[in-house]
Amino acid sequence: MVSRTHGRLLSLWLVGTLAVAGCAAKSSPAPGLVQVSGEYTGTAQDSVAGAQTVATTLAQHGSSVGGTLTLTAGGVSNTEAVAWTLTTQKGLSGTGTETVGAATCTFAMTGAYDTTTNEINGTYSAVTGCAGTTGSYTLTQQCTDPATAERRRPAGFIAAC
């Protein structure tokens, strides 16, 4: 028979063990979602600005991805804030916002991450401001963010940023 004191000690030990085990658990990305955190360079083809070079650093938490794109054409650079959601294992959907001259333009953006080439390929179209502007982009991952990329693609290795 367990005494009342021993019963309390056993209960405290069990609660303490469960608490320590819970604290030791590692945070993992949502199952099946690819990790896209890191630095990218690439190109965009815009219906108004023409060919552009693109550079960005993307951060990811779960299925949320964000960053700032730097787009350069003819020696002139603009920045665009992007917020994407991983909608499928590798699919991205979201918005980008950029100030072009006096207009603030918001773009609907879609894309997909290719685990073979480590590229994000996608398209965009203006939702507000910059009426009629459309385009496509290709971003190639140059390095990965080691803090958020614990579960990398098994097929390849990308150096840490």
VMD Tcl script that builds the backbone (N, CA, C; Angstrom):
set m [mol new atoms 483]
animate dup $m
set s [atomselect $m all]
$s set {name element resname resid chain x y z} {
  {N N MET 1 A 0.835 -1.174 0.000}
  {CA C MET 1 A 0.000 0.000 0.000}
  {C C MET 1 A 0.885 1.244 0.000}
  {N N VAL 2 A 0.519 2.251 -0.793}
  {CA C VAL 2 A 1.287 3.484 -0.915}
  {C C VAL 2 A 0.766 4.476 0.112}
  {N N SER 3 A 1.690 5.026 0.885}
  {CA C SER 3 A 1.274 6.015 1.879}
  {C C SER 3 A 0.894 7.302 1.177}
  {N N ARG 4 A 0.203 8.151 1.895}
  {CA C ARG 4 A -0.230 9.435 1.347}
  {C C ARG 4 A 0.981 10.260 0.917}
  {N N THR 5 A 2.055 10.258 1.680}
  {CA C THR 5 A 3.263 11.023 1.349}
  {C C THR 5 A 3.907 10.463 0.092}
  {N N HIS 6 A 4.024 9.141 0.027}
  {CA C HIS 6 A 4.605 8.541 -1.168}
  {C C HIS 6 A 3.737 8.792 -2.400}
  {N N GLY 7 A 2.436 8.781 -2.240}
  {CA C GLY 7 A 1.513 9.059 -3.342}
  {C C GLY 7 A 1.695 10.464 -3.885}
  {N N ARG 8 A 1.867 11.425 -2.969}
  {CA C ARG 8 A 2.094 12.823 -3.397}
  {C C ARG 8 A 3.425 12.953 -4.123}
  {N N LEU 9 A 4.467 12.303 -3.594}
  {CA C LEU 9 A 5.776 12.361 -4.242}
  {C C LEU 9 A 5.725 11.732 -5.632}
  {N N LEU 10 A 5.027 10.611 -5.755}
  {CA C LEU 10 A 4.877 9.960 -7.047}
  {C C LEU 10 A 4.140 10.867 -8.031}
  {N N SER 11 A 3.096 11.531 -7.570}
  {CA C SER 11 A 2.344 12.463 -8.420}
  {C C SER 11 A 3.212 13.627 -8.864}
  {N N LEU 12 A 3.990 14.217 -7.935}
  {CA C LEU 12 A 4.877 15.328 -8.278}
  {C C LEU 12 A 5.947 14.894 -9.277}
  {N N TRP 13 A 6.494 13.683 -9.073}
  {CA C TRP 13 A 7.505 13.182 -9.992}
  {C C TRP 13 A 6.920 13.015 -11.392}
  {N N LEU 14 A 5.713 12.437 -11.486}
  {CA C LEU 14 A 5.066 12.226 -12.769}
  {C C LEU 14 A 4.788 13.548 -13.473}
  {N N VAL 15 A 4.259 14.539 -12.774}
  {CA C VAL 15 A 3.989 15.855 -13.354}
  {C C VAL 15 A 5.286 16.508 -13.816}
  {N N GLY 16 A 6.331 16.436 -12.989}
  {CA C GLY 16 A 7.629 17.018 -13.344}
  {C C GLY 16 A 8.234 16.354 -14.562}
  {N N THR 17 A 8.139 15.033 -14.641}
  {CA C THR 17 A 8.680 14.306 -15.788}
  {C C THR 17 A 7.955 14.694 -17.069}
  {N N LEU 18 A 6.641 14.782 -17.025}
  {CA C LEU 18 A 5.870 15.184 -18.208}
  {C C LEU 18 A 6.184 16.607 -18.615}
  {N N ALA 19 A 6.369 17.502 -17.645}
  {CA C ALA 19 A 6.691 18.901 -17.967}
  {C C ALA 19 A 8.040 19.007 -18.639}
  {N N VAL 20 A 9.048 18.279 -18.114}
  {CA C VAL 20 A 10.381 18.316 -18.715}
  {C C VAL 20 A 10.338 17.715 -20.116}
  {N N ALA 21 A 9.618 16.631 -20.304}
  {CA C ALA 21 A 9.503 16.017 -21.631}
  {C C ALA 21 A 8.845 16.974 -22.612}
  {N N GLY 22 A 7.840 17.703 -22.165}
  {CA C GLY 22 A 7.164 18.676 -23.039}
  {C C GLY 22 A 8.082 19.808 -23.437}
  {N N CYS 23 A 8.925 20.272 -22.517}
  {CA C CYS 23 A 9.852 21.361 -22.816}
  {C C CYS 23 A 10.952 20.916 -23.762}
  {N N ALA 24 A 11.291 19.640 -23.720}
  {CA C ALA 24 A 12.372 19.143 -24.562}
  {C C ALA 24 A 11.917 18.874 -25.991}
  {N N ALA 25 A 10.616 18.851 -26.227}
  {CA C ALA 25 A 10.108 18.563 -27.568}
  {C C ALA 25 A 10.539 19.650 -28.535}
  {N N LYS 26 A 10.964 19.247 -29.719}
  {CA C LYS 26 A 11.427 20.176 -30.735}
  {C C LYS 26 A 10.273 20.643 -31.590}
  {N N SER 27 A 10.270 21.915 -31.956}
  {CA C SER 27 A 9.258 22.431 -32.860}
  {C C SER 27 A 9.613 22.000 -34.277}
  {N N SER 28 A 8.684 21.420 -34.985}
  {CA C SER 28 A 8.923 20.946 -36.341}
  {C C SER 28 A 7.997 21.655 -37.308}
  {N N PRO 29 A 8.409 21.738 -38.574}
  {CA C PRO 29 A 7.509 22.312 -39.570}
  {C C PRO 29 A 6.292 21.411 -39.740}
  {N N ALA 30 A 5.246 21.970 -40.286}
  {CA C ALA 30 A 4.046 21.178 -40.544}
  {C C ALA 30 A 4.413 20.009 -41.452}
  {N N PRO 31 A 3.874 18.824 -41.190}
  {CA C PRO 31 A 4.220 17.648 -41.993}
  {C C PRO 31 A 3.965 17.877 -43.483}
  {N N GLY 32 A 4.923 17.459 -44.302}
  {CA C GLY 32 A 4.747 17.516 -45.744}
  {C C GLY 32 A 5.086 18.843 -46.399}
  {N N LEU 33 A 5.327 19.912 -45.614}
  {CA C LEU 33 A 5.644 21.204 -46.217}
  {C C LEU 33 A 7.149 21.323 -46.418}
  {N N VAL 34 A 7.535 21.794 -47.577}
  {CA C VAL 34 A 8.938 22.010 -47.871}
  {C C VAL 34 A 9.410 23.274 -47.152}
  {N N GLN 35 A 10.689 23.319 -46.788}
  {CA C GLN 35 A 11.259 24.507 -46.167}
  {C C GLN 35 A 11.856 25.392 -47.262}
  {N N VAL 36 A 11.444 26.646 -47.310}
  {CA C VAL 36 A 11.914 27.555 -48.353}
  {C C VAL 36 A 12.749 28.710 -47.800}
  {N N SER 37 A 13.014 28.726 -46.503}
  {CA C SER 37 A 13.806 29.805 -45.900}
  {C C SER 37 A 15.168 29.899 -46.563}
  {N N GLY 38 A 15.633 31.122 -46.779}
  {CA C GLY 38 A 16.975 31.307 -47.304}
  {C C GLY 38 A 17.082 32.479 -48.247}
  {N N GLU 39 A 18.242 32.568 -48.902}
  {CA C GLU 39 A 18.511 33.645 -49.855}
  {C C GLU 39 A 18.331 33.130 -51.281}
  {N N TYR 40 A 17.749 34.004 -52.116}
  {CA C TYR 40 A 17.445 33.663 -53.505}
  {C C TYR 40 A 17.909 34.783 -54.429}
  {N N THR 41 A 18.269 34.416 -55.642}
  {CA C THR 41 A 18.476 35.368 -56.728}
  {C C THR 41 A 17.724 34.833 -57.935}
  {N N GLY 42 A 17.388 35.728 -58.844}
  {CA C GLY 42 A 16.671 35.261 -60.023}
  {C C GLY 42 A 16.277 36.375 -60.946}
  {N N THR 43 A 15.216 36.106 -61.714}
  {CA C THR 43 A 14.731 37.052 -62.712}
  {C C THR 43 A 13.220 37.155 -62.657}
  {N N ALA 44 A 12.732 38.276 -63.163}
  {CA C ALA 44 A 11.293 38.473 -63.342}
  {C C ALA 44 A 11.095 39.068 -64.722}
  {N N GLN 45 A 10.011 38.707 -65.356}
  {CA C GLN 45 A 9.633 39.300 -66.639}
  {C C GLN 45 A 8.306 40.001 -66.417}
  {N N ASP 46 A 8.325 41.345 -66.431}
  {CA C ASP 46 A 7.166 42.162 -66.105}
  {C C ASP 46 A 6.582 42.771 -67.377}
  {N N SER 47 A 5.243 42.816 -67.473}
  {CA C SER 47 A 4.592 43.347 -68.672}
  {C C SER 47 A 4.836 44.838 -68.858}
  {N N VAL 48 A 5.239 45.551 -67.824}
  {CA C VAL 48 A 5.506 46.991 -67.930}
  {C C VAL 48 A 7.008 47.278 -67.842}
  {N N ALA 49 A 7.675 46.753 -66.813}
  {CA C ALA 49 A 9.092 47.053 -66.580}
  {C C ALA 49 A 10.035 46.194 -67.407}
  {N N GLY 50 A 9.536 45.113 -68.009}
  {CA C GLY 50 A 10.395 44.230 -68.795}
  {C C GLY 50 A 11.200 43.300 -67.906}
  {N N ALA 51 A 12.407 42.944 -68.378}
  {CA C ALA 51 A 13.260 42.014 -67.642}
  {C C ALA 51 A 13.838 42.685 -66.403}
  {N N GLN 52 A 13.809 41.968 -65.291}
  {CA C GLN 52 A 14.336 42.468 -64.030}
  {C C GLN 52 A 15.173 41.382 -63.362}
  {N N THR 53 A 16.176 41.803 -62.583}
  {CA C THR 53 A 16.860 40.859 -61.707}
  {C C THR 53 A 16.200 40.959 -60.339}
  {N N VAL 54 A 16.236 39.854 -59.599}
  {CA C VAL 54 A 15.565 39.790 -58.304}
  {C C VAL 54 A 16.518 39.197 -57.276}
  {N N ALA 55 A 16.510 39.757 -56.083}
  {CA C ALA 55 A 17.236 39.194 -54.941}
  {C C ALA 55 A 16.315 39.271 -53.725}
  {N N THR 56 A 16.342 38.236 -52.896}
  {CA C THR 56 A 15.489 38.233 -51.710}
  {C C THR 56 A 16.023 37.292 -50.644}
  {N N THR 57 A 15.616 37.547 -49.421}
  {CA C THR 57 A 15.794 36.606 -48.318}
  {C C THR 57 A 14.411 36.306 -47.792}
  {N N LEU 58 A 14.072 35.014 -47.735}
  {CA C LEU 58 A 12.758 34.604 -47.262}
  {C C LEU 58 A 12.884 33.931 -45.897}
  {N N ALA 59 A 11.905 34.186 -45.055}
  {CA C ALA 59 A 11.816 33.540 -43.751}
  {C C ALA 59 A 10.523 32.737 -43.723}
  {N N GLN 60 A 10.533 31.646 -42.964}
  {CA C GLN 60 A 9.365 30.779 -42.922}
  {C C GLN 60 A 9.086 30.348 -41.490}
  {N N HIS 61 A 7.801 30.343 -41.153}
  {CA C HIS 61 A 7.331 29.778 -39.888}
  {C C HIS 61 A 6.109 28.936 -40.213}
  {N N GLY 62 A 6.244 27.622 -40.095}
  {CA C GLY 62 A 5.137 26.740 -40.474}
  {C C GLY 62 A 4.829 26.908 -41.947}
  {N N SER 63 A 3.606 27.288 -42.262}
  {CA C SER 63 A 3.215 27.474 -43.657}
  {C C SER 63 A 3.278 28.940 -44.099}
  {N N SER 64 A 3.722 29.839 -43.222}
  {CA C SER 64 A 3.821 31.266 -43.562}
  {C C SER 64 A 5.226 31.610 -44.030}
  {N N VAL 65 A 5.313 32.322 -45.158}
  {CA C VAL 65 A 6.591 32.705 -45.754}
  {C C VAL 65 A 6.544 34.201 -46.045}
  {N N GLY 66 A 7.617 34.920 -45.754}
  {CA C GLY 66 A 7.645 36.352 -46.045}
  {C C GLY 66 A 9.047 36.849 -46.301}
  {N N GLY 67 A 9.118 38.029 -46.893}
  {CA C GLY 67 A 10.408 38.648 -47.161}
  {C C GLY 67 A 10.229 39.888 -48.005}
  {N N THR 68 A 11.345 40.436 -48.444}
  {CA C THR 68 A 11.342 41.618 -49.301}
  {C C THR 68 A 12.135 41.305 -50.559}
  {N N LEU 69 A 11.495 41.478 -51.712}
  {CA C LEU 69 A 12.163 41.298 -52.993}
  {C C LEU 69 A 12.794 42.619 -53.402}
  {N N THR 70 A 14.018 42.582 -53.909}
  {CA C THR 70 A 14.628 43.750 -54.530}
  {C C THR 70 A 14.650 43.471 -56.024}
  {N N LEU 71 A 13.906 44.301 -56.777}
  {CA C LEU 71 A 13.785 44.142 -58.227}
  {C C LEU 71 A 14.562 45.263 -58.899}
  {N N THR 72 A 15.420 44.915 -59.855}
  {CA C THR 72 A 16.250 45.915 -60.527}
  {C C THR 72 A 16.083 45.797 -62.033}
  {N N ALA 73 A 15.811 46.938 -62.664}
  {CA C ALA 73 A 15.716 47.012 -64.125}
  {C C ALA 73 A 16.337 48.329 -64.568}
  {N N GLY 74 A 17.242 48.266 -65.529}
  {CA C GLY 74 A 17.860 49.486 -66.046}
  {C C GLY 74 A 18.550 50.320 -64.986}
  {N N GLY 75 A 19.145 49.686 -63.977}
  {CA C GLY 75 A 19.858 50.412 -62.929}
  {C C GLY 75 A 18.961 51.004 -61.851}
  {N N VAL 76 A 17.653 50.826 -61.959}
  {CA C VAL 76 A 16.710 51.347 -60.967}
  {C C VAL 76 A 16.164 50.166 -60.159}
  {N N SER 77 A 16.251 50.292 -58.822}
  {CA C SER 77 A 15.775 49.219 -57.951}
  {C C SER 77 A 14.529 49.630 -57.189}
  {N N ASN 78 A 13.636 48.680 -57.004}
  {CA C ASN 78 A 12.432 48.833 -56.189}
  {C C ASN 78 A 12.374 47.669 -55.226}
  {N N THR 79 A 11.712 47.856 -54.094}
  {CA C THR 79 A 11.507 46.743 -53.176}
  {C C THR 79 A 10.028 46.413 -53.096}
  {N N GLU 80 A 9.760 45.143 -52.908}
  {CA C GLU 80 A 8.396 44.660 -52.805}
  {C C GLU 80 A 8.315 43.721 -51.607}
  {N N ALA 81 A 7.421 44.009 -50.676}
  {CA C ALA 81 A 7.192 43.126 -49.538}
  {C C ALA 81 A 6.268 42.003 -49.985}
  {N N VAL 82 A 6.642 40.760 -49.650}
  {CA C VAL 82 A 5.813 39.622 -50.030}
  {C C VAL 82 A 5.407 38.830 -48.791}
  {N N ALA 83 A 4.196 38.313 -48.829}
  {CA C ALA 83 A 3.671 37.425 -47.789}
  {C C ALA 83 A 2.976 36.276 -48.495}
  {N N TRP 84 A 3.505 35.079 -48.317}
  {CA C TRP 84 A 2.972 33.901 -48.970}
  {C C TRP 84 A 2.540 32.877 -47.933}
  {N N THR 85 A 1.694 31.984 -48.370}
  {CA C THR 85 A 1.323 30.815 -47.584}
  {C C THR 85 A 1.624 29.599 -48.431}
  {N N LEU 86 A 2.263 28.595 -47.819}
  {CA C LEU 86 A 2.427 27.321 -48.512}
  {C C LEU 86 A 1.054 26.671 -48.527}
  {N N THR 87 A 0.450 26.592 -49.718}
  {CA C THR 87 A -0.926 26.117 -49.840}
  {C C THR 87 A -1.001 24.613 -50.038}
  {N N THR 88 A 0.072 24.023 -50.526}
  {CA C THR 88 A 0.191 22.581 -50.684}
  {C C THR 88 A 1.594 22.249 -50.234}
  {N N GLN 89 A 2.032 21.045 -50.459}
  {CA C GLN 89 A 3.378 20.672 -50.047}
  {C C GLN 89 A 4.419 21.647 -50.581}
  {N N LYS 90 A 4.282 22.083 -51.840}
  {CA C LYS 90 A 5.287 22.949 -52.461}
  {C C LYS 90 A 4.695 24.199 -53.081}
  {N N GLY 91 A 3.375 24.383 -53.038}
  {CA C GLY 91 A 2.718 25.517 -53.682}
  {C C GLY 91 A 2.677 26.744 -52.795}
  {N N LEU 92 A 2.852 27.914 -53.396}
  {CA C LEU 92 A 2.825 29.193 -52.681}
  {C C LEU 92 A 1.724 30.082 -53.249}
  {N N SER 93 A 1.064 30.813 -52.368}
  {CA C SER 93 A 0.046 31.764 -52.793}
  {C C SER 93 A 0.071 32.935 -51.831}
  {N N GLY 94 A -0.083 34.160 -52.360}
  {CA C GLY 94 A -0.080 35.312 -51.471}
  {C C GLY 94 A -0.087 36.623 -52.207}
  {N N THR 95 A 0.496 37.642 -51.568}
  {CA C THR 95 A 0.490 38.987 -52.125}
  {C C THR 95 A 1.870 39.623 -52.044}
  {N N GLY 96 A 2.040 40.621 -52.897}
  {CA C GLY 96 A 3.217 41.469 -52.862}
  {C C GLY 96 A 2.759 42.910 -52.950}
  {N N THR 97 A 3.433 43.803 -52.232}
  {CA C THR 97 A 3.087 45.219 -52.251}
  {C C THR 97 A 4.337 46.030 -52.572}
  {N N GLU 98 A 4.195 46.936 -53.545}
  {CA C GLU 98 A 5.328 47.731 -54.022}
  {C C GLU 98 A 4.847 49.137 -54.347}
  {N N THR 99 A 5.686 50.121 -54.055}
  {CA C THR 99 A 5.390 51.493 -54.460}
  {C C THR 99 A 6.133 51.765 -55.759}
  {N N VAL 100 A 5.389 52.120 -56.791}
  {CA C VAL 100 A 5.952 52.422 -58.103}
  {C C VAL 100 A 5.574 53.857 -58.417}
  {N N GLY 101 A 6.553 54.760 -58.397}
  {CA C GLY 101 A 6.248 56.188 -58.563}
  {C C GLY 101 A 5.357 56.639 -57.424}
  {N N ALA 102 A 4.185 57.176 -57.744}
  {CA C ALA 102 A 3.245 57.623 -56.717}
  {C C ALA 102 A 2.199 56.569 -56.388}
  {N N ALA 103 A 2.223 55.440 -57.091}
  {CA C ALA 103 A 1.194 54.400 -56.901}
  {C C ALA 103 A 1.685 53.299 -55.970}
  {N N THR 104 A 0.792 52.854 -55.116}
  {CA C THR 104 A 1.050 51.657 -54.325}
  {C C THR 104 A 0.327 50.512 -55.009}
  {N N CYS 105 A 1.089 49.511 -55.390}
  {CA C CYS 105 A 0.545 48.395 -56.158}
  {C C CYS 105 A 0.535 47.135 -55.302}
  {N N THR 106 A -0.569 46.410 -55.364}
  {CA C THR 106 A -0.681 45.121 -54.699}
  {C C THR 106 A -0.862 44.059 -55.769}
  {N N PHE 107 A -0.088 42.987 -55.650}
  {CA C PHE 107 A -0.101 41.915 -56.641}
  {C C PHE 107 A -0.544 40.606 -56.007}
  {N N ALA 108 A -1.360 39.848 -56.706}
  {CA C ALA 108 A -1.660 38.465 -56.336}
  {C C ALA 108 A -0.531 37.630 -56.916}
  {N N MET 109 A 0.047 36.758 -56.088}
  {CA C MET 109 A 1.202 35.973 -56.516}
  {C C MET 109 A 0.957 34.492 -56.244}
  {N N THR 110 A 1.354 33.666 -57.178}
  {CA C THR 110 A 1.334 32.219 -56.981}
  {C C THR 110 A 2.666 31.662 -57.445}
  {N N GLY 111 A 3.007 30.501 -56.954}
  {CA C GLY 111 A 4.256 29.877 -57.359}
  {C C GLY 111 A 4.361 28.479 -56.804}
  {N N ALA 112 A 5.464 27.833 -57.131}
  {CA C ALA 112 A 5.731 26.496 -56.628}
  {C C ALA 112 A 7.226 26.331 -56.438}
  {N N TYR 113 A 7.590 25.615 -55.384}
  {CA C TYR 113 A 8.994 25.308 -55.110}
  {C C TYR 113 A 9.330 23.971 -55.740}
  {N N ASP 114 A 10.375 23.956 -56.560}
  {CA C ASP 114 A 10.833 22.736 -57.218}
  {C C ASP 114 A 12.011 22.178 -56.420}
  {N N THR 115 A 11.827 21.026 -55.774}
  {CA C THR 115 A 12.869 20.457 -54.928}
  {C C THR 115 A 14.041 19.893 -55.728}
  {N N THR 116 A 13.872 19.703 -57.027}
  {CA C THR 116 A 14.961 19.211 -57.866}
  {C C THR 116 A 15.923 20.337 -58.234}
  {N N THR 117 A 15.371 21.508 -58.574}
  {CA C THR 117 A 16.197 22.635 -58.998}
  {C C THR 117 A 16.388 23.676 -57.901}
  {N N ASN 118 A 15.679 23.527 -56.770}
  {CA C ASN 118 A 15.706 24.505 -55.673}
  {C C ASN 118 A 15.280 25.888 -56.150}
  {N N GLU 119 A 14.239 25.916 -56.973}
  {CA C GLU 119 A 13.718 27.169 -57.524}
  {C C GLU 119 A 12.260 27.363 -57.148}
  {N N ILE 120 A 11.893 28.635 -57.021}
  {CA C ILE 120 A 10.487 29.020 -56.933}
  {C C ILE 120 A 10.144 29.657 -58.264}
  {N N ASN 121 A 9.163 29.098 -58.963}
  {CA C ASN 121 A 8.689 29.639 -60.234}
  {C C ASN 121 A 7.242 30.045 -60.057}
  {N N GLY 122 A 6.889 31.249 -60.554}
  {CA C GLY 122 A 5.516 31.674 -60.381}
  {C C GLY 122 A 5.119 32.826 -61.266}
  {N N THR 123 A 3.912 33.292 -61.033}
  {CA C THR 123 A 3.339 34.408 -61.789}
  {C C THR 123 A 2.698 35.394 -60.826}
  {N N TYR 124 A 2.441 36.603 -61.332}
  {CA C TYR 124 A 1.768 37.626 -60.533}
  {C C TYR 124 A 0.906 38.492 -61.433}
  {N N SER 125 A -0.083 39.148 -60.825}
  {CA C SER 125 A -0.918 40.105 -61.550}
  {C C SER 125 A -1.392 41.173 -60.569}
  {N N ALA 126 A -1.514 42.396 -61.066}
  {CA C ALA 126 A -1.926 43.523 -60.224}
  {C C ALA 126 A -3.361 43.343 -59.761}
  {N N VAL 127 A -3.585 43.644 -58.480}
  {CA C VAL 127 A -4.925 43.617 -57.903}
  {C C VAL 127 A -5.406 45.051 -57.688}
  {N N THR 128 A -4.537 45.891 -57.129}
  {CA C THR 128 A -4.834 47.322 -56.969}
  {C C THR 128 A -3.609 48.115 -57.410}
  {N N GLY 129 A -3.836 49.298 -57.977}
  {CA C GLY 129 A -2.737 50.093 -58.510}
  {C C GLY 129 A -2.097 49.332 -59.668}
  {N N CYS 130 A -1.266 49.949 -60.447}
  {CA C CYS 130 A -0.541 49.294 -61.538}
  {C C CYS 130 A -1.449 48.423 -62.402}
  {N N ALA 131 A -2.607 48.927 -62.736}
  {CA C ALA 131 A -3.632 48.177 -63.473}
  {C C ALA 131 A -3.055 47.463 -64.687}
  {N N GLY 132 A -3.418 46.189 -64.814}
  {CA C GLY 132 A -3.037 45.402 -65.977}
  {C C GLY 132 A -1.644 44.805 -65.931}
  {N N THR 133 A -0.848 45.128 -64.932}
  {CA C THR 133 A 0.516 44.598 -64.859}
  {C C THR 133 A 0.486 43.119 -64.492}
  {N N THR 134 A 1.208 42.337 -65.253}
  {CA C THR 134 A 1.348 40.902 -64.989}
  {C C THR 134 A 2.805 40.517 -65.181}
  {N N GLY 135 A 3.149 39.335 -64.743}
  {CA C GLY 135 A 4.514 38.885 -64.966}
  {C C GLY 135 A 4.763 37.499 -64.422}
  {N N SER 136 A 6.008 37.070 -64.588}
  {CA C SER 136 A 6.441 35.771 -64.083}
  {C C SER 136 A 7.805 35.951 -63.433}
  {N N TYR 137 A 8.178 34.993 -62.581}
  {CA C TYR 137 A 9.462 35.079 -61.897}
  {C C TYR 137 A 10.034 33.686 -61.666}
  {N N THR 138 A 11.359 33.650 -61.564}
  {CA C THR 138 A 12.100 32.447 -61.194}
  {C C THR 138 A 13.127 32.855 -60.158}
  {N N LEU 139 A 13.081 32.230 -58.990}
  {CA C LEU 139 A 14.013 32.517 -57.905}
  {C C LEU 139 A 14.774 31.238 -57.578}
  {N N THR 140 A 16.102 31.293 -57.626}
  {CA C THR 140 A 16.933 30.133 -57.331}
  {C C THR 140 A 17.536 30.282 -55.942}
  {N N GLN 141 A 17.330 29.270 -55.115}
  {CA C GLN 141 A 17.830 29.321 -53.740}
  {C C GLN 141 A 19.350 29.204 -53.727}
  {N N GLN 142 A 20.016 30.168 -53.074}
  {CA C GLN 142 A 21.466 30.201 -52.994}
  {C C GLN 142 A 21.975 29.557 -51.706}
  {N N CYS 143 A 21.220 29.714 -50.639}
  {CA C CYS 143 A 21.583 29.120 -49.356}
  {C C CYS 143 A 20.315 29.002 -48.523}
  {N N THR 144 A 20.403 28.221 -47.461}
  {CA C THR 144 A 19.239 27.979 -46.625}
  {C C THR 144 A 19.466 28.531 -45.227}
  {N N ASP 145 A 18.398 28.883 -44.567}
  {CA C ASP 145 A 18.474 29.388 -43.200}
  {C C ASP 145 A 18.547 28.191 -42.265}
  {N N PRO 146 A 19.700 27.935 -41.628}
  {CA C PRO 146 A 19.832 26.735 -40.794}
  {C C PRO 146 A 18.916 26.733 -39.573}
  {N N ALA 147 A 18.478 27.886 -39.129}
  {CA C ALA 147 A 17.606 27.932 -37.956}
  {C C ALA 147 A 16.226 27.365 -38.256}
  {N N THR 148 A 15.785 27.465 -39.497}
  {CA C THR 148 A 14.434 26.999 -39.822}
  {C C THR 148 A 14.427 25.858 -40.822}
  {N N ALA 149 A 15.575 25.389 -41.223}
  {CA C ALA 149 A 15.624 24.379 -42.272}
  {C C ALA 149 A 16.132 23.034 -41.767}
  {N N GLU 150 A 15.738 22.664 -40.565}
  {CA C GLU 150 A 16.189 21.412 -39.976}
  {C C GLU 150 A 15.835 20.221 -40.861}
  {N N ARG 151 A 14.643 20.219 -41.416}
  {CA C ARG 151 A 14.179 19.085 -42.222}
  {C C ARG 151 A 14.270 19.448 -43.701}
  {N N ARG 152 A 15.475 19.443 -44.226}
  {CA C ARG 152 A 15.707 19.799 -45.636}
  {C C ARG 152 A 15.218 18.706 -46.551}
  {N N ARG 153 A 15.165 19.021 -47.809}
  {CA C ARG 153 A 14.802 18.051 -48.835}
  {C C ARG 153 A 15.831 16.921 -48.831}
  {N N PRO 154 A 15.378 15.672 -48.841}
  {CA C PRO 154 A 16.325 14.562 -48.810}
  {C C PRO 154 A 17.153 14.443 -50.081}
  {N N ALA 155 A 16.688 14.984 -51.196}
  {CA C ALA 155 A 17.369 14.809 -52.472}
  {C C ALA 155 A 18.584 15.706 -52.632}
  {N N GLY 156 A 18.710 16.771 -51.864}
  {CA C GLY 156 A 19.805 17.683 -52.095}
  {C C GLY 156 A 20.241 18.429 -50.861}
  {N N PHE 157 A 21.347 19.087 -50.974}
  {CA C PHE 157 A 21.882 19.863 -49.873}
  {C C PHE 157 A 22.172 21.267 -50.357}
  {N N ILE 158 A 21.709 22.234 -49.615}
  {CA C ILE 158 A 22.009 23.640 -49.910}
  {C C ILE 158 A 22.768 24.182 -48.718}
  {N N ALA 159 A 23.868 24.869 -48.976}
  {CA C ALA 159 A 24.708 25.394 -47.895}
  {C C ALA 159 A 23.914 26.361 -47.016}
  {N N ALA 160 A 24.319 26.448 -45.763}
  {CA C ALA 160 A 23.708 27.403 -44.836}
  {C C ALA 160 A 24.103 28.818 -45.215}
  {N N CYS 161 A 23.216 29.761 -44.979}
  {CA C CYS 161 A 23.489 31.169 -45.268}
  {C C CYS 161 A 24.493 31.719 -44.263}
}
mol reanalyze $m
mol bondsrecalc $m
mol representation Tube
mol addrep $m
